Amino acid sequence: MKPICTLLATTALAAIAGSATAEQTAVVLYETKGTATPRHEALAFVEVDPEAPDFGEILAEIPLPSDMIAHHIFYNPARDRAYVTSLGRSELTVFDVTAFPWRKTVVDVPDCVVGEDVAFSAKLDRWYLTCMGSSVIVVGDGKTDKVIETVPTPEPWPHGITVRDDLGRVLATSTEDPVDPTVIGDSIVEFDLETMEHLATYATTDPDGAPSSPVEIFFVPGAEPPVAYVTNAASADLWIAEWRPEEERFDLRQAFDFAPLGQKVPLEVYFDADAKRAYVTTTAPGHLNAFDITDPLYPRHLGAAETAPGAHHLAFSEDGRLALVQNGLANIEGINDGSISVVDLEVMEMIDSIDTFKNAGFTVNMIELLPDSPHVHTH
């Protein structure tokens, strides 16, 4: 299948550089859907403002290796680099995002199999890459992108990771065996930020005793004492990890169960600019859930908008009124819809859909805003 746009179109360069015709641009990782051949992968720049005349159009793209299986995009704290993880290669692709077109450097991480998430320490100027297939966390230098150390995790299959500099802690999830996804984890692992010494392991076991498969974990911005939210894919619930300063440990508990709503596989947690709302995606059949987190210890469910199978990442509109939900999880049949749902967050309803990739036979793996946006998702 041929690429659906070209990189060096003059109009695309003008648009990305800040032309008035581009109201809001997002970057999207996409690939050929299913097992169709030949395969194509790319990072695309897409117009996502529903009011723009070129809404849903691809403005430019950067081709990627067809066996990369580009998975996630993360900006460093300075927002001058974008880190793209790979499920298919033992590599971390780093883009210089200070000028267009973005220029890339490939960082070899030979100890990393199935690279998932990246978190950053601004304090230490380091990055932390989880490798679910080899059960390690790779620590890199934020200036040179050289690997500093590879840390075996005491629990297998690390996926989600979050850092809180002022607390001096790293938390990572134990999710599932990528070779046999029926073998799943049920714990959160705590590390010392500076030494990466293992400090504690916390269970996220479902109340009935079944493994939970915690997938993502995020510290709630500004919460004091620190609080982290955990999404458990298998048990379909949201958990809270609450820091106990006196004991220097976390207490974990279930905060919300998605199963009674008929929702399965919760994945990502996104916070609004004031950290008063949290939004959680559930992949099957595909929803975006809104929570009032005025008290982060007691999130209150406000409602859910139906999107499409594979609801995963999202990007906010510049005014914070809309969410653009990317529908696709790891190109898995049945949850790789390939669309991007536009959700009105005031009424929690889908009002539009970008079907550009879906209609061309592709699925989408990630959506993120350009690095200068105030609503960029951070770990």
N, C-alpha and C positions, 0 to 999 in steps of 0.2 A: 504494500500500500504506500502511495506517495505521500510525502509531507503535505500538510494542508495550508502552509503558508511559507514564505521565504524570509530569510533573516535580514537581508540587506535592502529591503524596499525603502526608498527615500521617505515615503510617507510614514512608514513605521518608525524610522529614526526620529523624525520630527515629533511624532506622537509621544514616544517614550521620553524624549528630551523635555517635554512640557508643553506641547502644543495645546491650544485651547480646545481642540477637538477631542482630546482625551480627558474626560471628566474624572475617571478613576480607573487606574490600571492595576490588575492583579497578575501575579505569576502563578502558572499552573503546570504541574508535572503530569504528563499524560503518556499513554502507551497503547499499542494495538490491543483491542479487547480479546480476551480468551487466548486461544492457541493459533489464531489465524497467522499466516505467513504471506509475504515477508513481514518482519516486525519493524515497528518504528517507535522511537521514544524521543521526547523533546521537553524542553522547558519553554512554555509559551507565555507571551505577554498578551493579556486579554482585557478588553474594555468591559467593565462590570457595572457601570452606571446605567440603570434602566432608562434614564432620560436622555442618554447620549444617542446621537444618530447612528453610531456604529456599535451599539450595545451588542455584546456577545461575539464580536468579531475578534479574530486573532490579529494583533498588530505586528507581531514579530515572533520568531522562535529561535532557540539555540538547540540544534540537534544533540542528542546524547547517544552513547553506545546502545545498540539494540538489545544487549544482554545485561544492561546495568540494573534494570528494575529500580529506577530512581524512586525513592520512597517518601522522604520528608525534606523540608527546607527549614533551616534555622538561621536567624541572623545573630551575629555576635553582639555584645553590649554596645560597641561603638557603631554598629550598623554599617560597617564598611565592607563586611564580607558576608556571604551566604554559604552555609554548609549544607550540602545535599548528601543524604545517606543512600546506601545501595544495598538492596537485598541480594543482588546477584554477583557482586564483585567485592573483594576485600580492599575497598577504596573509599575514601571520603573526598568528594569533589568540592573544592572551595572556589567560589566566584568573587572577584573583586567587583563590588557593585557601585563604586564611586564614579564610574563613567559607563556610557553605553556605546557599543555593546559590551556586556559583561565578559570579562576574561577569566578563564578558569585555570586552576592548578589541581592536579590529582595527587592526593596524599595517599601513599601506600600504607595500609594498616593490615599487614599479613596475618596478624593474630585474630582479626575480626571476620567472623562469618555471620551473615545476615545482620548488617548494620541497621539499627533502628532509630534511636533518638540521640540528640545532642543537647547537653545543658552547659551553661557557662558560669564561671566564677569571675566577676569583674575584679574582685579583690586580688585574686592570684593571677589573673589573666591566663586562665586555662580553660580548655574545653574537655568534656567528658562524653564519650561515645559508647552507647550500649550495643553489645553484640550478642543477639539472642541465640545464634547458632553455635557459638563457641564459649558462651557463658563467661564473658569477660567484659570489663569496662576499660576502654583505652583512654588514657589521659594525654592531652596534647598541649603544647605551648601556644598561647593565643597570639603571640607575635610572629613566630616562625612557622607555626603549624607542624613542628616536629613532634613525634611521639615521645613523651616523657617516660611513661610506664604503662604496663598492661596489668590490670588487677583482676585476678580470678574472683568471681562472686561466690559467696558461700552457699547461695541458693541458685539453681540453674536458670537459664533463659531470661536474662535481664532485658527489659524493653523500655518502660517508662523511667525517667530520671528527672530529678529536680534538685536545685541547689539553693541554699539560703546562706549568703555570705556572713551576715551578722551573727547567725547561729553557729556557723562553722560545721554545717551538716550537709551530706548528700544522701538522698533517699532514692532507691531504685526498686522496681517491681520484679517479681519472678512470675513470668507469664505462661509460656507454653513451649513445648518442644516443636520447633519449626519442621522437623522431619516427620513427627507424628503428633499433630495438633490435638489428639485425644488425650495426650499426656500433659497435664497442666499443673501450674504452680499455685501457691496459696499464701504468699508472704511478701512483706516489704523488708528490705535490707537497709540498714543505716550505717553510714561511713563517716569518719572524721574527714572534713574537707581538705585539710592540709596534708595529712599523712595517708589518707585512704585506708586507714585501719578499720576493720569491721568492728562496729560497736554493739549492734543488736540486730535481731531478726524478729519481726512481728507477724503474727498470723492474720490472714484475712479470710479465714475459713467461713463458709456459709453456715448460718444457724443450724441447718440439718446435717452438717458435717462434710458436705461435698466441697471439693476444691473450688476456688473462686476465680482463678486466672486474672489477677490484677494486671491491667494493661497500661494505664497511664497514671501519673501522679504529678500534682502541681501544688506548690505553695500558694495560698491565697495572698495576693499582693497586700502588704501593709498590715496583715492580721497580727495582733498582739494579745496574748502569746501566739507564737507561730502555729498555723493550722495548714494542713495539706489535704487536698481532696484526691481520692483514689477511685478510679472506675474499674469495676470487676466484670470482665466480659462474660464469664461462665455463669456466675450467680446473678447477673443482671441487676447490680445494685451500686450505689454510691456510698463510699466509706469516708470517714474523717479520721485523720491522724492529728491528735491534739498534743502539743508540746507541754510537758509538765516541768516547769523550771526547777522546782524544788527537788525533783527526783532525776532531772536530766534524762528524761526518756519521753517517748510518745505513748499515748493511749489511743487505741484504735477501736472504732465502733461503726456499725451500719447507720447511715443517715437517711437513705431513701432506697426503696425497692421499686424498680421499673417493671418487674414481672406482672403485677396486677393490672398494669396499663397495656399489657400485651406487647411490650417492647423487650427486645433482646440485644445483647452485645453493646453496652455503653462503651464509648471510646474516649472522646476528647472533652476537656473542660476549657471553656473560654470565659474570660472576665471582661466586663465593660470597663470604661475608662475610670470610673469611680470605685470599682470593685464592690458595687452594690448589687449587681446581678451576675449570676453565673449561668452559662449555657452549656448543656451537655448533649452530645449527639449519641443516638442509639442507631445501630446499623440495620437491624431487622425489626420491622419492615422498613424503617427509615423515618426518624423523627428528630426534631430539635426541641429540647426541653429548657424552660426558663425557670430559674430559682431566684428568690429574694434572699440575698446573703448579707442583709444589714447586720445580722448577727451570724458571723461565719460558722459558728458552732452548731447552728440550727437552720440549715437551708430550708426554705419554704417553697414548695413546688407551685409555680404560677400557671403552668399550662404547657402544652406541647403542640408543635406544628408538624404535620405530616410532610415529608420531603420525598425521598425515593430510596430504593434499596441501596445500602452502602453508605448512608449518611456518616460522614467522617470529620473532615476539617471544615473550618469556615473562615470567612473574612467579613469584617464589618464595613458598612458604608462609611464615608467620611463624617456624616452627621450622626452616626450611631443608630440610625433608625432601622436599617436593614441588615440582615445577615445573608451571606452568600454561602450556601452549604454545598460542599463538594461530595458527590455521591459515588463512592468507590472505595472498596477495601481490598488491597493486595490482589486485584484482578481475580477475585474468587467468584466463580459462577453463582449468579443469583444475588450477589451484593456488589456488583460492578456496573451499576446502571450507566454511569458516564455523564450524567447531567450535573448542572449546578443550579440548585434551587434558590430562588430569591424569597426570603421570608421577611414579612413585616413584623418587627419585634413588638410593636405596640399592641397588635391584635393577635399575634402568634399564628399567622396564616401565610401559606405560600402564595405569592402573588404573581410569580413569573418563573421562567426556567430558561437557562442557557443550555441548548441542546446541540451546540456546535460540534463538540467532540463525539457525543453519543451518535449523532446522525451520520458521522463520517466513519464509524466503526471503531472508535477509541473509547477507553475508559480513563478517568482522571484519578490520580493518586494523591494530589495535594493542591491546596490553594492558599496563597499568602499574598498580602499586600506588598507594595514596594516599600523599601526600608525607611523612607522618610515619612510614612504614615504614622499618626499617633496611636493607631489601633493594631499595630503589629503584635502578633502572638509571641510570647516569650516563655522560656523555661527558667 
